[in-house]
Every structure is written in C-alpha cells, then in structure tokens.
Amino acid sequence: MKRGDLVLISVVLVAALIFLVPRWVEGNNGNDSEKNHKSPLVATITVDGQVYKTVELTKEEQIIEIKTDHGVNVLKVHDYGIEMMEADCPDQVCLSFGFIDKHNQSIVCLPNKVLVELEGSTGGENQDEVDAIVN
C-alpha cells in the first residue's frame, strides 16, 4: 500500500464515524416505544368504508377479530403498534405489511375490504414531519 492509499482510507473512516456517532448517541437517549407512548397512536379500522372499531395502541397485547361477509381478518395490537396476523383472502398481501407503529401508516386488505390507519393524538410530535420537498 502506498501512503496515498492510507490517507484515503483514513479520510473515509473519519467521515463514516462523523455520520454514525450522532446516531449512536441519539439511540441511547431512549427507545422508540417510549417515544410513541408519550404521544399515543390510535388505529382506525374500517370495513367496506364504515368505521368498524377504533383502538388505542398500547404495550399490552390485544387480539381483534374482524368477521364480515367478505372474510375474516385477525389483528394483533402490541408494543404500541399493530399488525395483521391472519386473513382468509386469497392473495395474503395484507400480511406483508408487517408491524406498523408510526403516524399515517396503514394496512389494507382489498379482498376483505379492511383498512387499518394509524393516527396520532393532537399535539403528537410525528404529525408535523416533512415527507418531501419538491421544487
């Protein structure tokens, strides 16, 4: 290795540390579930366009079974989030949404006409986040 190679490797390592160290420091201040607990989220479950149920997302586990003419869906609330555990729809796409725990995320089951949307309480810190800036 030449001296220039060592200088280049050193510069890259220093630059990487400059970007990574603040993330490690911020990550130790508290975990994400505590942040969500300060501004609780509410899951609004709609079936065929009508509100079926509204659930506050808590750490405790809750099972919500939705039986309709279109089919059966099972939701699980836990750790300040929600996920679709079971569905009898043919494509099973709704299961791929996984665990959601942030404002404005959603789970959709089109064949069973089920929609789960997360909404924050008023004054929540996640509501005013910028998604994108377009010029």
Secondary structure as a PSIPRED ss2 file (coil, helix, strand):
# PSIPRED VFORMAT (PSIPRED V4.0)

   1 M C   1.000  0.000  0.000
   2 K C   1.000  0.000  0.000
   3 R H   0.000  1.000  0.000
   4 G H   0.000  1.000  0.000
   5 D H   0.000  1.000  0.000
   6 L H   0.000  1.000  0.000
   7 V H   0.000  1.000  0.000
   8 L H   0.000  1.000  0.000
   9 I H   0.000  1.000  0.000
  10 S H   0.000  1.000  0.000
  11 V H   0.000  1.000  0.000
  12 V H   0.000  1.000  0.000
  13 L H   0.000  1.000  0.000
  14 V H   0.000  1.000  0.000
  15 A H   0.000  1.000  0.000
  16 A H   0.000  1.000  0.000
  17 L H   0.000  1.000  0.000
  18 I H   0.000  1.000  0.000
  19 F H   0.000  1.000  0.000
  20 L H   0.000  1.000  0.000
  21 V H   0.000  1.000  0.000
  22 P H   0.000  1.000  0.000
  23 R H   0.000  1.000  0.000
  24 W H   0.000  1.000  0.000
  25 V H   0.000  1.000  0.000
  26 E H   0.000  1.000  0.000
  27 G H   0.000  1.000  0.000
  28 N C   1.000  0.000  0.000
  29 N C   1.000  0.000  0.000
  30 G C   1.000  0.000  0.000
  31 N C   1.000  0.000  0.000
  32 D H   0.000  1.000  0.000
  33 S H   0.000  1.000  0.000
  34 E H   0.000  1.000  0.000
  35 K H   0.000  1.000  0.000
  36 N H   0.000  1.000  0.000
  37 H H   0.000  1.000  0.000
  38 K H   0.000  1.000  0.000
  39 S C   1.000  0.000  0.000
  40 P C   1.000  0.000  0.000
  41 L E   0.000  0.000  1.000
  42 V E   0.000  0.000  1.000
  43 A E   0.000  0.000  1.000
  44 T E   0.000  0.000  1.000
  45 I E   0.000  0.000  1.000
  46 T E   0.000  0.000  1.000
  47 V E   0.000  0.000  1.000
  48 D C   1.000  0.000  0.000
  49 G C   1.000  0.000  0.000
  50 Q E   0.000  0.000  1.000
  51 V E   0.000  0.000  1.000
  52 Y E   0.000  0.000  1.000
  53 K E   0.000  0.000  1.000
  54 T E   0.000  0.000  1.000
  55 V E   0.000  0.000  1.000
  56 E E   0.000  0.000  1.000
  57 L C   1.000  0.000  0.000
  58 T C   1.000  0.000  0.000
  59 K C   1.000  0.000  0.000
  60 E C   1.000  0.000  0.000
  61 E C   1.000  0.000  0.000
  62 Q E   0.000  0.000  1.000
  63 I E   0.000  0.000  1.000
  64 I E   0.000  0.000  1.000
  65 E E   0.000  0.000  1.000
  66 I E   0.000  0.000  1.000
  67 K E   0.000  0.000  1.000
  68 T C   1.000  0.000  0.000
  69 D C   1.000  0.000  0.000
  70 H C   1.000  0.000  0.000
  71 G C   1.000  0.000  0.000
  72 V E   0.000  0.000  1.000
  73 N E   0.000  0.000  1.000
  74 V E   0.000  0.000  1.000
  75 L E   0.000  0.000  1.000
  76 K E   0.000  0.000  1.000
  77 V E   0.000  0.000  1.000
  78 H E   0.000  0.000  1.000
  79 D C   1.000  0.000  0.000
  80 Y C   1.000  0.000  0.000
  81 G E   0.000  0.000  1.000
  82 I E   0.000  0.000  1.000
  83 E E   0.000  0.000  1.000
  84 M E   0.000  0.000  1.000
  85 M E   0.000  0.000  1.000
  86 E E   0.000  0.000  1.000
  87 A E   0.000  0.000  1.000
  88 D C   1.000  0.000  0.000
  89 C C   1.000  0.000  0.000
  90 P C   1.000  0.000  0.000
  91 D C   1.000  0.000  0.000
  92 Q C   1.000  0.000  0.000
  93 V H   0.000  1.000  0.000
  94 C H   0.000  1.000  0.000
  95 L H   0.000  1.000  0.000
  96 S H   0.000  1.000  0.000
  97 F H   0.000  1.000  0.000
  98 G C   1.000  0.000  0.000
  99 F C   1.000  0.000  0.000
 100 I E   0.000  0.000  1.000
 101 D C   1.000  0.000  0.000
 102 K C   1.000  0.000  0.000
 103 H C   1.000  0.000  0.000
 104 N C   1.000  0.000  0.000
 105 Q C   1.000  0.000  0.000
 106 S E   0.000  0.000  1.000
 107 I E   0.000  0.000  1.000
 108 V E   0.000  0.000  1.000
 109 C E   0.000  0.000  1.000
 110 L C   1.000  0.000  0.000
 111 P C   1.000  0.000  0.000
 112 N C   1.000  0.000  0.000
 113 K C   1.000  0.000  0.000
 114 V E   0.000  0.000  1.000
 115 L E   0.000  0.000  1.000
 116 V E   0.000  0.000  1.000
 117 E E   0.000  0.000  1.000
 118 L E   0.000  0.000  1.000
 119 E E   0.000  0.000  1.000
 120 G E   0.000  0.000  1.000
 121 S C   1.000  0.000  0.000
 122 T C   1.000  0.000  0.000
 123 G C   1.000  0.000  0.000
 124 G C   1.000  0.000  0.000
 125 E C   1.000  0.000  0.000
 126 N C   1.000  0.000  0.000
 127 Q C   1.000  0.000  0.000
 128 D C   1.000  0.000  0.000
 129 E C   1.000  0.000  0.000
 130 V C   1.000  0.000  0.000
 131 D C   1.000  0.000  0.000
 132 A C   1.000  0.000  0.000
 133 I C   1.000  0.000  0.000
 134 V C   1.000  0.000  0.000
 135 N C   1.000  0.000  0.000
